[in-house]
Amino acid sequence: MTEETYKSIPEPTLRRLPSYHRYLKGLAARKRPVVSCSRIGEELGLDPTQVRKDLGYTGIIGTPKVGYPVDALIEAIEEFLGWTNANEGLLVGVGSLGTALLGFERFNTYGLHIVAAFDNDAAKIGTTVHGRDVLPMEKFVRLATRIHALVGIIAVPAEHAQTTANLMMQAGIRAIWNLAPVPLVVPPTVIVQQDDLFASLAVLTQKLSARLKSERV
């Protein structure tokens, strides 16, 4: 797949593919051999036409009036999303959020292996959190360069996020998962996925507030 083709894939499609994957894994566990876009759409509350378009990006072709082989579709999604590659990642920030991420073992299933964590808190340095050593920040560049790490995870306070990103780029990190509530300034060669938990919470609470107001009318 060329870079131009990759950029043309809508982000909503990329966000829906993992939900298809979870659903398909459930079917595989129940020994279901095939599934149609209509069935997937019905189960996940999506338009079957959209499901068909999303799955088309993986390159798999279904059989008309039959559907897709479940196992083959699972493999196609995993390969398309890069989950069959073992990307080694380094996490910076071993607070509550960082600790929770280190404890989430299923990242390995999704192509991300967090091999070490870093922090500038002397009380945390030298400890082991969920099987990973917590190292001082001054060792980041050397370790990242040595293992050719491509993924960096930022779980630090907002005021330290850009400095952390700069260090990651210095070490050759190509993709940054930024969990700090602040945008990063990076060159076009570096991929940034920004996930702001506070923004998501704002959406949730506003919807709840609007729903409660409508119920009182």
Summary of the structure (lengths in Angstrom):
residues: 217
radius of gyration: 20.3
end to end distance: 52.8
largest distance: 62.4
contacts: 601
relative contact order: 0.09
helix: 50%
strand: 18%
